[in-house]
C-alpha cells in the first residue's frame, strides 16, 4: 500500500514484533513507503537487496521435501492505490506467468462495497462488508478511520484464474509446510498478513450477510517468492521491496488470517 495504506495498531495491550516494527505504536506507524527492512539477528525481518466462497475452505496439500534455497523470479510491483495491496500482489502473480493486466482493470472487477462500517466499542468494527465476496470500503480511504479495508482469497483467486492462471488454488487452512513445498516447486504464493509482519490486535466483524470476518487494521497482502531452511522471501507491494523474513514470524502472521493464501500454479 502507499504512504497512507494502513495504520498498525498498538492499543489493547498488543505488542508489535519484528525488527522493522519494534517500538512503534498504533498512531505512529502507517503502511508507508519508508526505508526497506533493516537486518535482524533475532527472529524478525532479514535484509535483502531491493529487487529491479467461503472462508471455511480448507485445502489439503501433500508437502514434498524442500530444497535448501529456492527463489522464484517474480517481478516486484508497487501498489497504485492506497488500500489495494491485494490487487497488486495478484498482479505480481499474473506477471510471473506472462499476464500483463493493470491494477485498475483488476480492481474494477472486485466491485467495491463502499458502505461505511457500523462501529463497536473501543474502535472495533461491529459490522461491515464481506471481503470474501468483494472489496470492502473505499480503495483510497483509511483503514484506521476506517473508511476502507480490502479483499480476501475467493475474489483474488477468481481473478487469477480468469486472467491467465487457471490452475491457481486458494483458501484458508494451508499448513506452513505446504506453502514451503509450493515455493520449492517454483509456485509464487500470495498470503494475507499484518503490515511488516507486525503482531497487533485482531478482531472479528459480522458482514452484512452474516459471515464472520477476521480482520486487523494492519491487514496486508504480499507475494512469497522464495524459501530457505529458515526463511521465506517476500515481494512487498507496499513499497516495491524484496526481503527475507524468518519462518517463525511468517507462520505467526499467516495464522492471524487463518492461513489464507492463493497459490499461483501453472
N, C-alpha and C positions, 0 to 999 in steps of 0.2 A: 504494500500500500504506500501512498505517497506521504508527504510530510505530515499530514493530519490524519493518517489512516485510523489507528486505534490507540486508545489510551490504556495503559496497563494498570490494573487495579492493585492497590496495596491495602485497601480497607478491609475490615472484617478480620484483622489479625493475620492475613495471608502474607507469606514471605516470598519475595522474588528470589530466583535462583539462576545460576549461570553467570559466567564471567562478564557477559555483555550487559547484564541487567542487575547485578547485585548492587544493593544500596539505593536503588531508585524507587520512589514512591508512586502511588497512584496518579496524582495530578501531574507529575513532572515528566513521565515517560510516555511519549507518543510513538506511534509507528513511524518514526522519522527516518529520512534518508541520511543519517549521520554516518560516522565512521564505521567501517566494517568491523566485525567482531575481533576482539583482541585475543592473543594467545592465552591459553588457560592450562594450568597444571593440575587442576583439581576437580574435574568432572563437569566442566562447562563447555562453552563453545571453543573450538580449536581452530587456530588460524590456518588460512589457505589463501592462495592468490585469487584475486577477483577475476572471474572468467570473462574473455574477449567478447412402491417406494414407501419403502417402509424403512424406518430407522432400526427395525429389529432384524434385518437381514444379517446372517452370519456365514460368510463364505468359508468353505473348507478347502484348504490348500495343503499339499504334501511337500514339506520342506526337503530340499536336497542339500548336499554338502556345499558350503560356501568357500570359494577360493580365497586366498589370503587377502587380496585387494582387487576390486573391480571398479572402474569408473566408466560412466556412460556419457558420451559427448552430446549432452542436451544443451541447446542454446540457452543462455541466461537472458531473461527478458524482464523488463521493469513494468509494473502495472501502470496503466494510464489513467485510472480512476481511483479516487480516494479510498474507497472501501472494497474494491473488487480484486483482491488478491486471488480469489478462486478462479476467475476467468483468465487471469494472466498465467497462473500455474497450468491451467488447461492448455493455453496457447503454447507453453513450453513443451508439453507432452505431444501435442499435434505437430509442432515444428520438428521434433526429433524424427518423426515419420514422414517428413517432407510435405506436410499440410500447412499451407500459409493462409491463416484465417485471422482477421483483425479482432482485437478485443471488443471493439464496438459491435461488430457483427455477431459475435458470440453472445455478448451481454444482452443484445436485443431479444434473443430467444430465451432469456431467463425470466421474462415477463414480471418485472419487479412489482411487488405489492408495497406501495408507498404509504400505506396507512401507518399512523404512529402507534406506539405500544400503549398498553394500559400498565401503569407503573404500580409496584407494590411497595412494601415497607423497605426502608434502608436503601433506596435507589435500586431495588431489584426490579426485574421485569415480570409482571404477572401474566400478561397475555400479549401475543404478537402474532406475526405471520408464520408460515410454515416453510422453513428453508429447505425441507426435503422436496418441496414442490416448485418453489420459485424464489428468486432473490427477495430478501426481506429488507424493506426500507429504501431510503434514498442512497444511491451508489456514491454520491459526492456529499453525503451527510456526515454526521458524527456518531461514532459508536458509543461514546460516553454519555451523550446528551440523554437518551440515544434517539437519533433520527434515522439511522441506517445500521445494517448489520452485515449480512452475507448470504451464502447459499451452500447447500450440502451435497453429498455424493450423488444422489439419483439424478439431479439436474446436470451435473458435470459429466457423469457417465453417459447420459443420453446424448449430450453434445459431442463427446469424444467419439462415440460410435457413429453418429450422423456425419461427422466431418472427417472421416477417413481412418479411424482406428476401430473397426468393427469388433475386434476381439478383446477390446478393453473390458475389464471387470471392475466391480466396485461394491462397497457395502461397509458394514461395521463388523467388528469381531475378528479382524485379521490378527493372527499372532505375530509378534515381532520376528520370530524365526521364519515365517512365511514371507514377510517383507524382505528380509535379508536374502532369502532364496531367490525371489524375483529380481532383486538388484543384481545378484550374482549371475543371473541368466541374461542380463542386459536389458531389463524392462524398467523404465522410469516409473516412479510411484509418487502420486500426489497424495499428501496427507494433510490432516487438519490438526493444528497445534495452537499454542499461545505464542504471541509475538516474541521473537528472540528466545523461545523456549523458556519463558518465564514460568514461575509456579505461583499462580494467583487464584483469586476467588472464582468459583464456578457456581452456576445456578441452573434451574430448570424453569422455563416458562411453558404455558399451555397455549398452543396455536389456536387460531380461530376455529379450526375443525376438530379440536380436542387432542391433537397429537402433542405428547410431551417433547420439549426441545431442550436439550442440554446446551448451555451457552456460556460464554465468557465475553466480557467487554474487550478482551485481548485476543479474541479468536483470529486465527490467521491460517493461510494455506500456502504450502511450499511444495517443491518437487524434489524428491530424493534422487540423486544421480550417481551414487557410488556407495560402496561398503568395504570395510576392512574388518579385521578381527575385533576391533574395539570401537569403531566409529562408523557413522554414515555421513555422506556428503550431501549438502543442501544447496539447491538453486533457490535463492530467496528473491521473490519478485518485488519485495518492498523497496529495495534499492539496487536491484540487479547485482547482487553479490553472490559469491560461491564460497562455502566454508564447510569445515567438518565439525560434527558435534558428537560427543560421547554417547554410546548406545544407551547408557543408563538414563541420561537426561531425555533423549529421544523417546524412550519407552514410557517414561512418566508422562510426558506431554501427549503422546499418542493415546494413552489410556484416558486422558481428560475428555476426549471426544469419542469415547467408546471404540477406539482403534479403527477409525474411519479412514478409508483410502479408496483411490481409483488407481488401478494398475494398468499401465499402457503396454499391452501386449500386441505384437504384430499380427 
